[in-house]
């Protein structure tokens, strides 16, 4: 996770601290790349806190880290899981131009629950980000994910999956929301494994190329398995 441990937003599902972040650590990209190289990683996922305090939203730190990874670990595939950058297309394009193999941005939940679950975010804005990457960078794998158990209805989940496919998203993760603390939103319902499997089958039927769906699935769950799509569709 890049750009510190303090986020400028306060999503009610997330246990990352909210407040005023410190200055950007310009040495961070090199440290991340060296650590990935020492670990011999084959697939590296970069994410970050929201940095609405920065003019570039933190996108330049992603770019610098991607460049450092390319130099230190040229054989690894690279995935980014980014904030929405408040819809700033320059920030989005800046990261996509830096050559990640996978661009991930999570919708997290259904539109009806956004105000309660993701204050500061907009469903349409997040969907537009994904659609932009898919349309402007057709050789890049585009990915998104949802947490289930926050009070969504089944038909709403199917509608979101349809929205994602129409926007050009290739890969999808579906997992169970787990409450980090009593300060966070309660779990409305724990889904059964067969419900996750039914969603997986529905997603594949809609045309998703890669789907991970299960109680313990998270954004980076078996992320390296997307490499089959990368090899066939995205330049190294």
C-alpha positions in Angstrom: 0.0 0.0 0.0 1.5 3.3 -1.2 1.4 6.8 0.2 1.3 6.1 3.9 -1.2 4.7 6.4 -3.6 7.6 6.7 -6.5 8.1 4.3 -8.3 11.3 3.4 -11.7 9.5 3.3 -13.7 7.6 5.8 -15.3 4.6 4.1 -17.4 2.8 6.7 -16.1 -0.7 5.8 -12.4 0.2 6.0 -10.1 0.0 9.0 -7.5 2.4 7.6 -7.1 5.5 9.7 -8.6 8.8 8.5 -6.9 12.1 8.9 -4.3 14.4 7.5 -1.6 12.4 5.7 2.1 13.2 5.8 4.2 14.3 2.9 4.8 11.9 0.0 7.8 9.7 0.6 9.9 9.9 -2.6 12.0 7.0 -1.6 9.0 4.7 -1.3 9.0 3.4 -5.0 12.6 2.2 -4.8 12.0 0.4 -1.5 8.9 -1.3 -2.8 10.7 -2.4 -6.0 13.7 -3.7 -4.0 11.4 -5.6 -1.6 9.5 -7.2 -4.5 12.8 -8.2 -6.2 14.2 -9.7 -3.0 11.0 -11.7 -2.5 11.1 -12.9 -6.1 7.5 -11.9 -6.8 5.9 -13.0 -10.1 2.9 -10.7 -9.7 2.9 -7.4 -7.8 -0.2 -5.6 -6.7 0.1 -1.9 -5.8 -2.6 -0.1 -4.0 -2.9 3.1 -1.9 -4.9 5.2 0.5 -7.0 8.0 -0.9 -4.9 11.2 -1.2 -7.4 13.9 -2.0 -5.0 16.3 -0.4 -2.6 16.0 -3.4 -3.1 17.8 -6.7 -2.3 14.6 -8.6 -4.2 12.3 -6.2 -1.1 10.3 -5.6 -1.0 9.1 -9.2 2.6 10.1 -9.6 3.6 7.8 -6.8 2.0 4.9 -8.7 3.9 5.9 -11.9 7.2 6.0 -10.1 6.7 2.7 -8.4 5.6 1.0 -11.6 8.8 2.3 -13.3 11.0 1.1 -10.4 9.3 -2.3 -10.5 9.9 -2.6 -14.2 13.6 -2.0 -13.7 14.1 -4.1 -10.6 11.8 -7.0 -11.6 11.2 -6.9 -15.4 9.7 -10.4 -15.5 6.9 -9.7 -13.0 3.4 -8.7 -14.0 2.1 -5.5 -12.4 -1.4 -4.7 -11.1 -2.7 -1.5 -9.7 -5.7 -1.1 -7.4 -6.4 2.6 -7.4 -8.7 5.2 -5.8 -11.1 7.1 -8.0 -9.0 10.3 -8.1 -12.3 12.2 -8.0 -12.7 11.4 -11.7 -9.5 13.2 -12.7 -8.9 11.6 -16.1 -5.3 13.0 -16.2 -4.4 10.9 -13.1 -6.1 7.8 -14.4 -4.4 8.1 -17.8 -1.1 8.8 -16.2 -1.1 5.5 -14.4 -2.5 3.5 -17.3 0.3 5.0 -19.5 2.8 3.7 -17.1 2.1 0.2 -18.2 0.4 -1.9 -15.5 -0.8 -5.2 -16.9 -4.0 -5.0 -14.8 -5.9 -1.9 -13.8 -8.2 -2.6 -10.8 -10.7 -0.2 -9.2 -13.4 -1.6 -6.9 -17.0 -0.5 -7.0 -17.3 -2.2 -3.6 -21.1 -2.2 -3.4 -24.4 -1.4 -5.2 -25.4 2.2 -6.0 -28.2 2.3 -3.4 -25.7 1.7 -0.6 -23.0 4.1 -1.8 -23.9 7.0 0.5 -23.8 4.8 3.6 -20.8 2.6 2.6 -18.6 4.9 0.5 -19.1 8.5 1.5 -17.1 10.7 -0.8 -17.4 8.2 -3.7 -19.8 8.1 -6.5 -21.0 4.9 -8.3 -21.1 6.6 -11.7 -17.7 8.1 -11.2 -16.1 4.8 -10.4 -17.8 3.1 -13.3 -16.6 5.8 -15.6 -13.1 5.3 -14.5 -13.3 1.6 -15.4 -14.9 2.3 -18.7 -12.3 4.9 -19.6 -9.4 2.4 -19.0 -11.2 -0.3 -20.9 -11.9 1.9 -23.9 -8.7 3.9 -24.1 -6.3 1.0 -23.2 -7.9 -2.1 -24.9 -4.9 -4.3 -24.3 -5.0 -3.8 -20.6 -6.9 -6.1 -18.2 -9.5 -4.2 -16.3 -10.7 -5.5 -13.0 -13.2 -4.6 -10.2 -14.7 -6.1 -7.1 -17.7 -6.1 -4.7 -18.1 -6.9 -1.0 -21.4 -8.8 -0.2 -23.3 -8.8 3.0 -23.8 -5.1 3.4 -27.6 -5.1 2.6 -27.5 -5.4 -1.2 -30.2 -7.4 -3.0 -29.5 -10.2 -5.4 -30.9 -8.3 -8.4 -28.8 -5.3 -7.5 -25.6 -7.4 -7.6 -26.6 -8.7 -11.0 -27.2 -5.2 -12.3 -23.8 -4.1 -11.1 -22.2 -7.0 -12.8 -24.0 -6.1 -16.0 -22.8 -2.5 -15.7 -19.3 -3.7 -15.3 -19.4 -5.9 -18.4 -20.9 -3.1 -20.5 -18.1 -0.9 -19.3 -15.5 -3.4 -20.6 -14.3 -5.0 -17.3 -12.7 -8.4 -17.8 -12.1 -9.7 -14.2 -14.2 -9.7 -11.1 -13.8 -10.5 -7.4 -16.8 -11.1 -5.1 -16.2 -11.6 -1.4 -17.9 -11.5 2.0 -17.8 -8.2 3.9 -16.3 -8.7 7.4 -16.7 -6.0 10.0 -13.3 -4.7 11.2 -14.6 -3.3 14.4 -17.8 -2.1 16.2 -17.2 1.3 14.7 -17.8 0.0 11.2 -20.9 -1.1 9.4 -22.4 -4.3 10.7 -22.6 -7.4 8.5 -26.2 -7.6 7.3 -25.9 -11.3 6.2 -23.3 -14.0 5.7 -23.8 -15.5 2.3 -23.6 -19.3 1.8 -20.9 -20.8 -0.5 -23.5 -21.8 -3.0 -24.7 -18.2 -3.4 -21.1 -17.2 -4.2 -20.9 -20.0 -6.8 -24.2 -18.9 -8.3 -22.9 -15.3 -8.7 -19.7 -16.7 -10.2 -21.7 -18.6 -12.8 -23.8 -15.6 -13.5 -20.7 -13.5 -14.0 -19.1 -16.0 -16.4 -22.4 -16.1 -18.3 -22.2 -12.3 -18.7 -18.8 -12.7 -20.3 -16.3 -12.0 -17.5 -13.0 -13.7 -18.4 -11.9 -14.3 -14.8 -14.0 -14.5 -11.7 -13.1 -15.2 -8.1 -16.2 -15.5 -5.9 -16.2 -16.9 -2.3 -16.4 -15.9 1.4 -12.7 -15.2 1.8 -12.1 -13.6 -1.6 -10.5 -10.2 -1.6 -9.2 -7.8 -4.3 -5.9 -9.5 -4.6 -7.1 -13.1 -4.0 -5.1 -15.3 -6.5 -4.4 -12.2 -8.5 -1.6 -13.9 -10.4 -4.2 -16.2 -12.0 -5.2 -13.3 -14.3 -1.8 -13.8 -16.0 -3.4 -16.0 -18.6 -5.4 -13.1 -19.8 -2.3 -10.8 -19.6 -0.2 -13.2 -21.7 -2.9 -13.3 -24.5 -4.0 -9.7 -24.5 -1.5 -7.3 -23.0 2.0 -6.4 -24.0 4.6 -7.2 -21.3 
